[in-house]
Amino acid sequence: MVQDSIKKFRQIGTIEGYSYLILLFIAMPLKYIFDYPMAVKIVGMTHGVLFILFCMLLVLAWRQAEWSHKENALFFAASLVPFGTFFTEKKIKTYE
C-alpha cells in the first residue's frame, strides 16, 4: 500500500512537471507573443488540477511512508521550480 501511494505520487509529479513546463514555455509565449490567451486558460487549468492532486498525493505518501518534514518540504519546494520534480524523482524511487 505504501509503495502504491509513492508510485502514484511520483507519476503525478512527473506529469505535473511536464504540465508546468508546457505552461511556462508553450502556453505563456502563445498568450503574450502571439496574443492567444486561450492556451493559458486550458493549460493553466489542467496544471492547477494536477498540482492540487500532486499536493494531495504528497500528503498521503508522506503520512504512509513516514517521511521527515525536511523531505516533505523538499518534494513540495521542488514542485515550485521548473524541472524541480525531475531532480527529486530519483530520491522518490528509492522509497518504492
ChimeraX attribute file (.defattr): number of C-alpha atoms within 10 A of each C-alpha:
attribute: neighborCount
match mode: 1-to-1
recipient: residues
	/A:1	9
	/A:2	15
	/A:3	14
	/A:4	11
	/A:5	18
	/A:6	23
	/A:7	18
	/A:8	15
	/A:9	23
	/A:10	25
	/A:11	14
	/A:12	20
	/A:13	28
	/A:14	20
	/A:15	15
	/A:16	23
	/A:17	25
	/A:18	17
	/A:19	20
	/A:20	25
	/A:21	15
	/A:22	17
	/A:23	22
	/A:24	16
	/A:25	11
	/A:26	15
	/A:27	22
	/A:28	21
	/A:29	16
	/A:30	17
	/A:31	15
	/A:32	11
	/A:33	10
	/A:34	9
	/A:35	11
	/A:36	14
	/A:37	15
	/A:38	13
	/A:39	18
	/A:40	21
	/A:41	15
	/A:42	12
	/A:43	18
	/A:44	19
	/A:45	13
	/A:46	15
	/A:47	22
	/A:48	14
	/A:49	11
	/A:50	19
	/A:51	21
	/A:52	12
	/A:53	15
	/A:54	24
	/A:55	17
	/A:56	13
	/A:57	20
	/A:58	23
	/A:59	15
	/A:60	16
	/A:61	23
	/A:62	20
	/A:63	13
	/A:64	14
	/A:65	16
	/A:66	12
	/A:67	14
	/A:68	11
	/A:69	10
	/A:70	9
	/A:71	15
	/A:72	17
	/A:73	13
	/A:74	14
	/A:75	22
	/A:76	19
	/A:77	12
	/A:78	18
	/A:79	23
	/A:80	13
	/A:81	12
	/A:82	13
	/A:83	15
	/A:84	18
	/A:85	25
	/A:86	16
	/A:87	12
	/A:88	19
	/A:89	16
	/A:90	11
	/A:91	13
	/A:92	16
	/A:93	12
	/A:94	8
	/A:95	12
	/A:96	13
